[in-house]
């Protein structure tokens, strides 16, 4: 991998999932590419992709991300590259192009997005956020992350909207560590 620019080092202080979420809320829709990842995030994603390909899969699913957990606090997970990739890509397509490079494609959107069209929708949103915070939402963890994720569905891009994810991870070479739990 090439030397990382000062700009790229600075921008990658903020995890890519947080950057993309912020970009999405403000209506951004340009592609998310390998240029938006630090070399260490690229290496982590390449390991996950190689593992999925070695298992004969053409997708990366939530179960392929072995580190980080919905059962940990958001503050513990924010330091996990694996978890940050899980909440950036989630389920995405993994393939190898004609040049032998690993390609990850996806759409940065929220499959459970909802619009706010009335005061009743605001009430439903607030009720859902509070319920998620208290742990009363069976579909996501409780606490701060659950409340945040519940609220995001009202502000993020809906299915088919948002940015395309097109990450070229290059050719799989033996110098990259294989994906393993640490």
C-alpha positions in Angstrom: 0.0 0.0 0.0 1.1 3.5 -0.7 2.2 6.0 2.0 -0.9 7.5 3.6 -1.3 11.3 3.0 -1.6 13.7 5.9 -5.1 14.5 4.9 -6.0 10.8 4.8 -4.4 10.2 8.2 -6.3 13.2 9.7 -9.7 12.2 8.2 -9.3 8.6 9.4 -9.1 9.7 13.1 -12.9 9.6 12.8 -14.1 6.1 12.1 -15.4 5.6 8.6 -18.9 4.5 9.7 -19.3 7.8 11.7 -18.0 9.8 8.8 -20.3 8.1 6.3 -23.3 8.4 8.6 -22.7 12.2 9.0 -22.2 12.5 5.2 -25.4 10.6 4.6 -27.6 12.7 6.9 -26.5 15.9 5.1 -27.5 14.4 1.8 -24.1 13.2 0.5 -24.3 10.5 -2.2 -20.8 10.2 -3.8 -19.3 6.8 -3.7 -17.5 5.5 -0.7 -14.2 3.9 -1.9 -10.9 2.6 -0.6 -9.7 6.2 -0.6 -12.1 6.7 2.4 -10.4 3.9 4.4 -7.1 3.9 6.2 -4.6 1.1 5.3 -5.4 -0.6 8.5 -9.2 -0.6 7.8 -8.4 -1.9 4.3 -6.4 -4.7 5.7 -9.1 -5.6 8.2 -11.8 -5.6 5.4 -9.5 -7.6 3.1 -9.2 -10.3 5.8 -13.0 -10.4 6.2 -13.5 -10.5 2.4 -10.9 -13.3 1.9 -12.5 -15.4 4.6 -15.9 -15.0 2.9 -14.5 -15.8 -0.5 -12.6 -18.9 0.9 -15.9 -20.1 2.2 -17.4 -19.9 -1.3 -19.6 -16.9 -0.5 -20.3 -13.9 -2.7 -21.5 -11.7 0.2 -20.2 -10.5 3.5 -22.9 -10.8 6.2 -23.2 -9.5 9.7 -21.9 -12.9 11.0 -18.7 -12.5 9.1 -17.6 -9.7 11.4 -16.3 -11.5 14.4 -15.0 -8.7 16.5 -17.2 -6.0 18.2 -20.6 -6.8 19.4 -24.0 -5.2 19.9 -23.7 -6.4 23.5 -20.7 -4.1 24.1 -21.1 -0.4 24.7 -20.8 1.9 21.7 -17.7 3.4 23.3 -16.0 -0.1 23.4 -17.0 -0.8 19.8 -15.9 2.6 18.4 -12.3 1.4 18.7 -12.9 -1.9 16.9 -12.1 -1.6 13.1 -14.2 -4.8 12.6 -17.2 -3.4 14.3 -16.9 0.0 12.5 -16.8 -1.9 9.1 -19.8 -4.0 10.2 -21.8 -0.8 10.8 -20.5 0.8 7.6 -21.0 -2.1 5.2 -23.2 -4.6 7.0 -24.2 -7.0 4.3 -22.3 -6.3 1.1 -21.3 -8.1 -2.1 -17.8 -9.5 -2.4 -16.3 -10.5 -5.7 -13.0 -10.7 -7.6 -12.8 -8.7 -10.8 -11.0 -9.6 -14.1 -7.7 -8.2 -12.7 -7.9 -10.5 -9.6 -8.7 -7.7 -7.2 -11.2 -8.1 -4.4 -14.1 -5.7 -4.7 -16.7 -4.9 -2.1 -20.0 -3.3 -3.3 -23.0 -2.1 -1.2 -25.3 0.8 -0.8 -25.0 3.0 2.4 -28.6 3.1 3.4 -30.9 2.0 6.2 -33.2 -0.9 5.3 -35.7 0.2 8.1 -35.7 3.9 7.3 -38.9 5.9 8.1 -40.0 9.4 7.1 -41.3 12.0 9.5 -44.5 13.4 8.0 -46.5 14.3 11.0 -46.5 15.1 14.7 -47.5 11.5 15.3 -44.4 10.3 13.4 -42.3 12.5 15.8 -44.1 10.9 18.8 -43.4 7.4 17.4 -39.7 8.3 16.8 -39.3 9.6 20.4 -41.1 6.6 21.8 -39.0 4.2 19.8 -35.7 5.9 20.9 -36.7 5.8 24.5 -37.8 2.2 24.2 -34.6 1.2 22.5 -32.5 3.0 25.1 -34.3 1.0 27.8 -33.7 -2.3 26.0 -37.3 -2.9 24.9 -36.5 -3.3 21.2 -35.8 -6.9 20.4 -34.1 -5.9 17.0 -31.2 -4.0 18.5 -29.1 -3.6 21.6 -30.1 -1.3 24.4 -28.5 1.8 25.8 -26.9 4.6 23.8 -26.3 2.5 20.6 -29.9 1.2 20.5 -31.3 4.7 20.9 -28.9 6.1 18.3 -29.6 3.4 15.8 -33.4 3.8 16.3 -33.1 7.5 15.7 -30.9 7.1 12.6 -33.7 5.4 10.8 -35.6 8.7 10.7 -32.7 10.7 9.3 -30.6 8.4 7.1 -31.1 7.3 3.5 -33.8 4.8 2.8 -33.4 1.6 0.8 -31.8 2.2 -2.6 -30.9 5.8 -1.6 -27.6 7.1 -0.3 -24.0 6.5 -1.4 -22.7 3.5 -3.3 -19.9 1.6 -1.6 -17.3 0.5 -4.2 -14.1 -0.6 -2.4 -11.2 -2.1 -4.4 -9.0 -4.0 -2.0 -6.5 -5.0 -4.6 -5.1 -8.5 -5.1 -5.0 -10.9 -2.2 -1.3 -11.3 -1.5 0.4 -13.4 1.2 1.8 -10.4 3.0 -1.7 -9.6 4.3 -2.5 -11.3 7.6 -5.4 -13.7 7.4 -8.5 -12.8 9.2 -8.4 -14.0 12.8 -10.0 -13.2 16.1 -7.6 -11.3 18.4 
